[in-house]
Amino acid sequence: MFDTLLPAVYTISEVTTVIRQLIESAEPLQAVRVQGEVSNMKRYSSGHWYFTLKDGGAQLKCVMWRSNADKQRYKPEDGDQVEARGSIGVYDAQGVYQLYAESLKPVGMGDLYRQFEELKARLDAEGLFDPARKRPLPAFPRQIGVVTSPQAAAFQDIQNVLRRRFPLAEIILSPTPVQGADAPPQIAAALERLNQYTQVDVILLIRGGGSIEDLWAFNDEGVARAVAASRIPVVTGVGHEIDFTMVDFVADQRAPTPSAAAEIATPNLDDLRYNTRALTTALDSLMLARLADLEGQVSVTSRTLGHLSPVGRIRTLRQRVDDLTERAGTAQSALLRLHRERLTGQARALEAANPAAILKRGYAIVRRSSDNTPVTRAADTAPDTALTIQFHDGEIKVRTD
């Protein structure tokens, strides 16, 4: 077989290349699953993992590139029994074959991972992971509910963070175990207590780091649904940054650690003081600049008004009013004298035409006594007609012949 693949004399690189081609062309080795104990685990700053899997009779070098390592929720340590999935290849520079691992999971946890993925898919299909249902956190919470074990170090950690960042908020603990078979219903009950009997503004659901078994209570369906049903926004801080549990997908916001959850839920009082001072300074500067601008505008407006001032026009009009008033008074006096003279003349004419004045000159007015009708002609009287003759100083009654 080698005679057909290699020349009569060949280099080490040529031999290694043929071996690599043979291995990589073997389909069973390109989708292989192997079990063994982890040893010599090294995680480089590049993000790549290098380790060895071994059993009682052999060992296999393994590599997991960063693109796959970043996806791992489970982080194996030396001594862990794991199942690795990947492909076998050859590292030419050292002339060794090795497993290029795509995923790792602890031996015996396969069923749990299957349950996790099935529940995750089902809750996702119901829309419980939908970003649209995530609620914003209050900017300044007055009361913060905490669901965790009172003995947990994580509870002490977040109290320290909250006292440092935002001591104005009151902390209300709803205690519960956070691991073990009995923990899930008690965690759900602790969430329900805060929803029913308090007015907290935000809930921190927290637990410190641990193995996947320690964190499994937070993958429980009942706990996930209790988080989704909470009327109060929930921030989860379960485990370390690399740990993801079901409640992280359902919660309104996920924090990588319990302390980070406390930081996410509260403003930093020192930052608020600094921002307040900065805003005050900025506001003072803006007000001073605005006042200076307005003063300039007032100055320009004052000069403009000085040019357009009606004071001179008002003085001219006031003097004209005085002149017109004086002329009107003179004209009125003249008109009154004219009317007075006319009235005097008319009074004299009326006096001259007054019947009483005429009677004083010897005239008399004759009227029939029966109807007081004036008699102006002798023909207007008949014999024995009663007449009244009016003189200027009285009247007499007579009767015609």
HUZI-V677238 format. One record per residue. RES is the residue in one letter. D_LAST is the distance of its C-alpha to the last C-alpha in Angstrom with 2 decimals. Layout:
RES/D_LAST + RES/D_LAST
This chain:
M/193.31 + F/193.25 + D/195.44 + T/192.67 + L/189.99 + L/191.76 + P/194.02 + A/197.64 + V/196.72 + Y/193.22 + T/191.24 + I/189.83 + S/186.31 + E/187.28 + V/188.75 + T/185.68 + T/183.39 + V/185.30 + I/185.17 + R/181.40 + Q/180.93 + L/183.01 + I/181.05 + E/177.63 + S/178.52 + A/179.43 + E/176.28 + P/177.06 + L/177.07 + Q/173.64 + A/171.70 + V/173.80 + R/173.05 + V/175.47 + Q/175.71 + G/177.30 + E/177.04 + V/175.12 + S/177.08 + N/176.70 + M/172.93 + K/171.57 + R/167.96 + Y/167.68 + S/164.74 + S/164.38 + G/163.36 + H/166.51 + W/168.68 + Y/172.49 + F/174.48 + T/177.48 + L/177.69 + K/180.97 + D/182.71 + G/186.20 + G/187.89 + A/185.93 + Q/182.99 + L/180.42 + K/178.55 + C/174.80 + V/171.90 + M/168.17 + W/165.95 + R/162.72 + S/160.57 + N/162.03 + A/162.52 + D/158.80 + K/158.04 + Q/160.37 + R/158.73 + Y/162.23 + K/164.14 + P/167.86 + E/170.16 + D/173.94 + G/175.50 + D/172.70 + Q/173.79 + V/171.63 + E/171.30 + A/170.79 + R/169.63 + G/170.32 + S/172.90 + I/176.41 + G/177.07 + V/179.51 + Y/178.92 + D/181.12 + A/181.44 + Q/183.20 + G/184.65 + V/183.17 + Y/181.24 + Q/178.11 + L/175.16 + Y/171.79 + A/169.65 + E/166.16 + S/165.35 + L/166.86 + K/166.31 + P/168.20 + V/170.68 + G/169.36 + M/165.71 + G/165.39 + D/163.73 + L/161.24 + Y/160.31 + R/159.90 + Q/157.59 + F/155.68 + E/155.16 + E/154.21 + L/151.60 + K/150.31 + A/149.86 + R/148.12 + L/145.65 + D/144.99 + A/144.23 + E/141.67 + G/139.89 + L/140.76 + F/142.02 + D/138.96 + P/137.72 + A/134.14 + R/134.37 + K/135.64 + R/133.05 + P/132.50 + L/133.65 + P/131.16 + A/131.04 + F/130.97 + P/132.40 + R/131.61 + Q/134.21 + I/137.40 + G/139.29 + V/143.07 + V/145.26 + T/148.92 + S/151.68 + P/151.03 + Q/154.72 + A/154.58 + A/155.15 + A/152.36 + F/149.87 + Q/150.97 + D/150.77 + I/147.18 + Q/146.13 + N/147.58 + V/145.75 + L/142.41 + R/142.69 + R/143.46 + R/140.88 + F/137.91 + P/138.31 + L/134.64 + A/135.47 + E/136.58 + I/139.72 + I/139.89 + L/143.32 + S/143.74 + P/147.53 + T/149.85 + P/153.43 + V/153.68 + Q/156.98 + G/159.00 + A/158.46 + D/155.89 + A/153.81 + P/151.57 + P/149.59 + Q/149.22 + I/147.94 + A/145.36 + A/144.38 + A/144.01 + L/141.61 + E/139.64 + R/139.34 + L/137.72 + N/135.29 + Q/134.32 + Y/134.29 + T/133.53 + Q/131.00 + V/133.55 + D/132.46 + V/135.82 + I/139.21 + L/142.60 + L/145.35 + I/148.52 + R/152.27 + G/155.04 + G/157.77 + G/160.54 + S/162.56 + I/160.99 + E/161.83 + D/160.06 + L/156.87 + W/156.97 + A/154.39 + F/151.78 + N/152.72 + D/151.83 + E/149.23 + G/147.43 + V/147.10 + A/145.87 + R/143.22 + A/142.15 + V/141.60 + A/139.61 + A/137.47 + S/136.63 + R/132.92 + I/133.99 + P/135.53 + V/139.31 + V/141.66 + T/145.36 + G/148.18 + V/151.36 + G/154.77 + H/155.41 + E/153.98 + I/156.42 + D/155.58 + F/153.05 + T/152.14 + M/149.80 + V/147.07 + D/146.94 + F/145.70 + V/143.06 + A/141.75 + D/138.70 + Q/141.00 + R/144.76 + A/146.41 + P/150.09 + T/150.81 + P/149.17 + S/148.47 + A/146.88 + A/144.65 + A/143.37 + E/142.72 + I/140.89 + A/138.62 + T/137.49 + P/136.27 + N/138.33 + L/136.57 + D/138.26 + D/137.02 + L/133.50 + R/133.63 + Y/134.98 + N/132.39 + T/129.62 + R/130.78 + A/131.13 + L/127.68 + T/126.20 + T/127.84 + A/126.69 + L/123.15 + D/123.15 + S/124.34 + L/121.72 + M/118.95 + L/120.14 + A/120.36 + R/116.92 + L/115.45 + A/117.11 + D/115.69 + L/112.20 + E/112.48 + G/113.39 + Q/110.42 + V/108.10 + S/109.50 + V/108.98 + T/105.48 + S/104.61 + R/105.75 + T/103.82 + L/100.68 + G/101.18 + H/100.99 + L/98.02 + S/96.25 + P/92.43 + V/92.40 + G/92.15 + R/89.47 + I/87.57 + R/87.76 + T/86.41 + L/83.60 + R/82.79 + Q/82.50 + R/80.40 + V/78.12 + D/77.79 + D/76.98 + L/74.45 + T/72.91 + E/72.59 + R/71.15 + A/68.72 + G/67.63 + T/67.12 + A/65.21 + Q/63.07 + S/62.28 + A/61.31 + L/59.14 + L/57.45 + R/56.74 + L/55.29 + H/53.06 + R/52.07 + E/51.12 + R/49.15 + L/47.39 + T/46.61 + G/45.13 + Q/43.08 + A/41.91 + R/40.82 + A/39.00 + L/37.28 + E/36.40 + A/34.96 + A/32.92 + N/31.76 + P/27.92 + A/28.48 + A/30.30 + I/27.58 + L/24.99 + K/27.47 + R/27.30 + G/23.65 + Y/21.97 + A/19.55 + I/18.96 + V/15.60 + R/16.02 + R/14.38 + S/15.35 + S/16.68 + D/19.33 + N/19.31 + T/19.08 + P/18.56 + V/15.67 + T/17.42 + R/15.44 + A/11.95 + A/13.01 + D/13.54 + T/9.93 + A/8.23 + P/4.96 + D/5.52 + T/8.00 + A/10.07 + L/11.42 + T/14.64 + I/15.55 + Q/19.36 + F/21.31 + H/25.11 + D/25.61 + G/22.94 + E/19.37 + I/16.20 + K/13.58 + V/9.82 + R/6.74 + T/3.83 + D/0.00
